[in-house]
Amino acid sequence: MVVAKISLGDRVSDIVASPNDSVAYVALRDSIAVISGLHDVSCVVPVGGHPRGLTMDADGTRLYVSNYGDSVSVVDHAGCRVEAIPGACCVQRVETVDRMLIYAASNAIDGGLIAVIDTDGGTVTTIAGPDGHVITDLAAAPEGDRVYAGLSRRSTYYQYDAGLIGVIDTTTNALIHTIDLVSSPDAISVSLDGSMLYTTHYDHKLVSAVDLSSYRVTPIALGDSPLGVSLTPDGLQAYVVNGCSLSVIDTVTNEVAPIAVGDLPRSVLISPDGKRAYVCNFGDGTVSLIDAIAQCVTDTVEVGGHPQALAVSPDGHHLYVGDYWSGTVTVLAVQP
């Protein structure tokens, strides 16, 4: 059921919900809109150009905003204050045993660099990737002992790029291992038990499953170009949103099953309890609600426009749907 439709007057590229209250943050063209629990805009915070990725602190006090190829903005929730980490393209929060660290990746012609930042102040160190490789994505192990970096060596033909996963020890902040892949990695997701990593390969129409104890890589063919991957909390299924379809990978057998959703799905999100999955369909203005146990669509909700961003509240009761072109966020009441 549609609870509210909030007009923001700008293109919506990403949404994240605060982990401990009813606030949601929306990435616009050059700012962040803060949506309150009353489903209105409480403030708009200017940041760098074209924010495309949002990451929250575990306690919800700070928001980290990846601005396209330019910087990472740090937004203080209490006062809507902004600081900047120059040059960063993507960011990953890591909670270690004794502190909170931010890994911010940046790229140059000769390769990528990761700045490691203590959230209590200051840059701890920098980590250089292998020569000539740029960083495509970052993901952290749940225990906070490892960060995984997608690495791509640019070639004349993008679809034939060589690819690696870089393994970073967060105790020493050293690149301790690289894992060869069939091609350049795009989106990365790590299972909640830290045993498996999944990365998409858009041009090769497959996902690589990486065993993080043995570093064994298993390519899984999809038949469509994957855009992103989300794992259920128990790690038994990987939901892959593709250019024109949705695939569900059984992570035990690596078998792939399709689920029929709307036209041009663009993102998939798993509910906090793992019982439901949500897919926004850019082509027909709908959101598919999926029973993740039965693996079938239980409802299709019309939201209009071209939805492409999703976030769910911590209690699982509200789903935020961002429309890129119309600049709106639709709030849906969903069954937790």
Buried (B, 14 or more C-beta within 10 A) or exposed (E): EEEBBBEBEBBBBBBBBBBEEBBBBBBBBEBBBBBEEEBEBEEBBEBBEBBBBBBBBEEBBBBBBBBBBBBBBBBEBEEBEBEBBEBBBBBBBBBEEEEBBBBBBBBEEEBBBBBBBEBEEEEEEEBEBBEBBBBBBBBBBEEBBBBBBBBBBBEEEEEEBBBBBBBBEBEEBEBEEBBEBEBBBBBBBBBBBBBBBBBBBBBBBBBBBBEBEEBEBEBBEBEBBBBBBBBBBEBBBBBBBBEEBBBBBEBEEBEBEBBEBBEBBBBBBBBBEBBBBBBBBBEBBBBBBBEBEEBEBEEBBEBBBBBBBBBBBBEBBBBBBBBBEBBBBBBBEBEE
